[in-house]
Amino acid sequence: MFSSGRSSLMKFGAVLKGETEPLVPRKVPEDAVEGGLCSGVIEDYRRRFTLERLQTDWVDDAFTWKTASSTFCMFFSTFTASLALGEAIFESTKGMIGINEFIIMNSVSGMAHAVFGCQPLLVLRPTGPISLLIEKLLQVALAYSLPFWPLFAWTGIFVGIFMLLIATFRLSRYFHCVTPFVDGILATFIGIIYINDGLRGMLTAWYSSGISPGSMEAAKQVLTVNLTIVVTLVALWLSSMQSSKLFTFEFRSFVVSQALTIALFLAVVAAWWLNKYYAPMVFIDASKSGFSATASRPWMADLLSLPPFGIMVAALSAVPVVIFLYLDQMIASAVCQSPDMKLKKGSYYNSSFGFVGILNLCGALVGLPFVTGSLPHSPQLVFSLTDYDNLKRPTCVRENRLAPFLLYMFLGVPLLFPAMLSMIPKAAVNATLIFIGIQSMLATSIFERVLLVFTETRYRPINKTYSRLRPDVTNLYTGIQIGLVVGCWACTGLVGIAFPFFVTSLVVFRWHVLPGWFSEEELKALDELEAEDKFEDCQPAASIFSARSSVLSTVGLQVVEDYQEDPEPGNDDHSFASSLNGVSPPSLDLKGAACESQPVQECSGSVCTRMISGPAFMDCSTPRE
């Protein structure tokens, strides 16, 4: 799931180096280049809220089967993530904030954005880093003996103001300085945050005092740990079913997209059976669930109870929060609105960021968490609204506002029935967080290049921009990124809520430190800044290898299933796997020259059949007849 969005991101935009012209390819947002104050926001709304587009938003593209299927699929994907984060922060903040606040903010802010936002397909929700920032803000309140809820409300006020200023001055133009070097580090760091939350939820109770070996309480914790591991493995297995020969392509695609939801349902059934026939299980405490605050507090914070010193602390705390929200939402917006997505109603950055700033300001006043554009949910929503032809190529996207509005509306429904939440075992919550974190890390180019360290030279990819570089160059670059990921994680403990400043420093590190260790051409290749059209001659004319192609990432091979040049009865499945038996689809035969350009590929003018994107590829050294 993450791999689709990440693939789009790596090909998107333009980069800046000093005072020179942008290289390629991270593109400056079209609404961020020229104009005065608020001109970007005004232009966004002028372009997006026309009568013609409003009609397609609410009528023409809204009343289709895509809206119903998209709402159903995205509901479970978004709900499980918000539920897991809400339960995790309930544990880490000792009940200060929890599931109620996370789901209410997710639902209300999403419906507002679906109606009034310029890009309704950008999925808003509280994310893992936001949970971490709230946890660090609580530590600040305790360190300075400040009341938490007034401090949180004032922080939200400054967050909203700063986000509105960024939108007013069109500062999204500087996002093109954030190259894939930073993207990969940030995605891996976010994945670690999710995994840490899941492991902490799984092991905290296990190490709590007062549990004697052999007791029923010990049995409950053992079952929770074991079920967490099993549910995580099941979700990972289901998410890798795209290359399976079982069932149809459409069914496998559905299973892959809903792997986490299916695993969650299986966990609920397993927990019910174990709880009834074997030993008590640990379930979510839904006694305080509903449209009420998790802690015993009034909804509206008392702003006047915070002293001037506390207001200054809130203003300073808002700066790193806004920095992380800027990076998180801009990357999600870039992926969601990249050319690969085939959206026809334009891209919107300033207006979306400013609108989210208003939502965060209003939400913080009543103790609701911040929201931002989310990965992988934003590109997933676009995929779910996409029409495909009989070759499974995207043709158009049913861009509408009804699908996201219904999605967010249904998110709030479970709070009306708390008994539903009490059926979900904590093991499923922990597994959800671990699964999301693993998927986030596996989707990065860092993971791909780590695998190359253990890949034989002749099996290294030839369609990557860094393929022509020496292995020691790519290994050094990858090692630096891994070291900086460790630095990001270390900063969460060393500098607390200020850790986003270290993340921001990675942009400076990329442009002013790395050039001393790598040449400009090496950095362009390692950052994947050269568009992959250089390898277009090696791909079928009807490219199915875009961000939308159903691809399974595995250690070793990556297989694209059900490739059909011309579907015919009795000849309904041409896959890359068939090339292993000496039979390859004609349109996938690549010119020997493409292989000859690679030092490790010696085709001697023969035809080379290769796989597109993945840690290992077919050997090109054996000529094909």
C-alpha positions, 0 to 999 in steps of 0.5 A, a space after each residue: 500500500 505504501 509502495 504505490 504512494 512512495 513510487 509516485 513521490 519519488 518521481 514528483 516535483 523539482 529540487 533546488 540547489 543554491 542559486 541555480 535553476 531547479 534540476 529535476 524533478 520535484 515540481 514547485 506547486 502550481 499555486 505557490 509561485 507568484 502572487 501577493 498575500 493570500 493570492 494562492 488561497 484565493 486562486 485555489 478557491 477560484 479554480 476549484 469552486 466553479 459551478 461545473 466542478 461543484 456539479 461533478 463533485 456532488 452529482 455527476 461523479 458522486 452517484 456512482 458505484 465507485 463512491 459506495 465501494 470507496 467509502 466502504 474500503 476507506 472506512 475500515 482502513 482509516 478507522 482502524 488506524 485512528 482507533 489504534 492511535 487513540 488507544 495508544 495515546 490513551 496509554 501513554 498519557 495516562 487517560 488524558 486523551 484517547 479514542 473519543 477525541 481522535 475519532 471525533 476530530 477525524 470525523 468532524 474535521 474530515 467532513 468539513 474538509 470534504 465540503 469546504 476544502 479545495 482538495 477533498 481527496 486529501 485524507 485528514 486524520 491524526 497521525 503517529 507523529 502527532 500522537 508523539 508530539 502531544 505526548 511530548 507536549 504533556 511532558 513540557 506541561 509537567 516539566 514547567 508545572 503548567 495546566 495541560 489543557 490550557 497549554 494545549 489550547 494555546 499551542 493549537 491557537 499558535 499552530 493555527 496562526 502559523 499555518 495560516 501565515 504559511 498559506 498566506 505567504 505561499 511558503 509551500 514554494 519551498 517544499 521543492 527543497 525537500 528531496 527524496 533523501 529527506 522523504 526516505 528518512 522521514 518515512 522510516 522515522 514515522 514507521 519506527 514511531 508506529 512500531 514503537 507504539 505497537 510494541 509498547 502497547 504489547 509489552 507494557 502490561 507484560 512488564 507491569 508489576 504485580 503479575 505472578 507467573 502462572 496466574 490468570 493475569 499472566 495468561 491474559 498477557 501471554 495471549 495478548 503478545 501471541 495474538 499481536 504477533 499472529 495478527 501482524 503476520 496475517 496482515 503482512 501475508 494478506 498484503 502480499 497476496 497480489 502475486 498469488 495464483 489463488 482467486 482472481 486478480 480483482 479479488 486479490 487486489 481487494 484482499 491486498 487493499 483491505 489486508 489490515 481490516 481482514 486481519 482485524 476481523 479475524 482477530 476479533 473472532 479469535 479473541 472472542 473464541 479464546 475469551 470464551 473457551 480458553 482464557 480471558 482476553 484483554 479488550 479495549 475499555 469502552 466504558 468511556 467511549 462516546 461523544 464525551 471527553 475521555 478524562 473528566 474535564 470540560 470540553 472548552 479549555 480555560 485559556 485565562 488560567 495559563 500564565 503569560 510564561 505558559 503562553 510563551 511556552 505554548 508559542 515556542 512549542 507550536 513551532 516544531 509542531 507546525 514544522 512537522 505538520 508542514 513536512 507531513 502534509 506537503 508530502 501527502 499532498 505531493 503523492 495524492 496530487 502527483 501526475 501519476 494519479 491522473 487528477 483533472 481538477 488541479 493541485 492545491 497546497 496553500 489552501 489545504 494547509 491553511 484550512 487544516 490550520 483553521 481546523 487545528 486551531 478550533 479543535 485544540 480549543 476543545 482538546 481535540 488532537 491535530 490533524 494533517 494529510 495522511 499517508 498512505 490513506 490519501 493516495 489510497 482514496 484516489 486509487 479507490 475512485 479510479 476507473 481502469 480499462 480491461 488491461 487494468 490501466 487507470 483511465 480516470 478518477 471519479 473526483 467527488 466530495 460525497 465519498 470522503 464526506 460519507 467516509 468521515 461521517 461513518 467514522 463517528 458512528 462507532 462512538 454511538 455504539 460503544 459495545 462495538 469497540 469493546 469487542 476489539 482486543 488490544 492485540 488487534 490495536 497493537 498489531 495495527 500500529 506495528 503493521 502500519 509501521 512496517 509497511 511505511 518502512 518497506 515502501 522506502 527506497 532505503 529498504 530497497 537499497 539495504 536489500 542491495 547490500 545482500 544482492 548479487 551484483 548481476 541481480 541488481 536493478 537496472 531501471 533505477 537512477 542509481 543503478 549505474 553507480 558503484 555499490 560502495 557509493 550507494 551503500 555509503 549513501 544508505 548508511 548515512 540515511 540510516 544513521 540520520 534515522 537513528 538520530 531522529 529517534 534519539 532526538 525524541 528522547 534528548 530534545 523532546 518536542 523540539 525533535 522536528 528541528 533535527 528533521 528540518 536540518 536534514 534539508 540543509 544537510 542534503 544541500 550543504 554537507 552531502 555535496 562534499 562526499 558525493 558528486 552532483 551526478 551521484 546525488 541526482 542519481 541517488 536522490 532519484 532526481 532523474 525521471 524514469 523516462 530514461 528507461 521508457 524504451 525498456 518498458 511496454 508502450 502501454 505502461 502498467 508499471 506506474 504508481 497504480 500497478 499492483 506490485 508485490 514487494 518481496 525479498 528477491 523477486 517482484 512479480 506483476 500478475 495478470 499481464 494481458 496484451 490482448 485478453 483472449 479465451 484460453 489465454 488469460 494470464 501472461 505473467 513475468 513468472 512465465 518468463 522463468 520458463 522461457 516464455 515471455 510476453 512480446 511487449 516485455 522483451 527489451 532491447 539489448 542496448 538497454 542492458 549493454 548500458 549497464 556494466 553488470 549486464 552483458 546481453 551481447 545484443 540479445 533481447 533482455 527480459 527484466 522485471 520492473 522495480 524490485 530488489 532483484 531482477 532476472 539475469 540478463 547475461 543469458 541470451 534469449 532466443 
